[in-house]
Amino acid sequence: MEKDIYTLGIESSCDETSVAIVKNGREVLSNVIDTQIPIHEKYGGVVPEIASRNHIEAISRVMKKALKDADIKLEQIDAITPTYGPGLVGALLVGVSYAKALAFAQNIPLVGVNHIQGHIAANYITYPELKPPFLCVMMSGGNTQIIHVKDYTKFEVLRKNS
């Protein structure tokens, strides 16, 4: 019997701090999201500096809740996977720095995740039987692309908005 693999994912590319625990790449054990929508509404959009400061305040609490909700201890985590881009630079720096420090302190491998490729990979959770090749329409934050997913790590952008 193979050992289960537990991944701690950190997403901080814009105005939400999110940490998820995923088992074997397909089963979400927890997904905790701390949204900043009410904070930014009064400005009519996301203010990058305010977003990054709020990530700093939220990230540790969100991570601890994700572990608790998944009933997993940090020592059981096999990889830490922060979003490294694209996104707001300050917000991304909070998530990546937190992930690097956590990975270093716990001696856990760190694997950066491209935000756009993360959207594609989310399909594997929604559709566990899904395997490449397939076509994917990806829409995120004003970014729309039609992507030919050739393999798990090989992609061809067929069309994107300009």
Protein Blocks (a to p, Z undefined) as FASTA:
>chain_A
ZZddddddddffbmbccddddeehlacfbdcdddfklmmmmnopacfklmmmmmmmmmmm
mmmmmmmmnopafklpmbdcddfbdcdfklmmmmmmmmmmmmmmnopacddddfklmmmm
mmmmmmmmbccdddddddeehiacddddfbfkbccdfbdcZZ
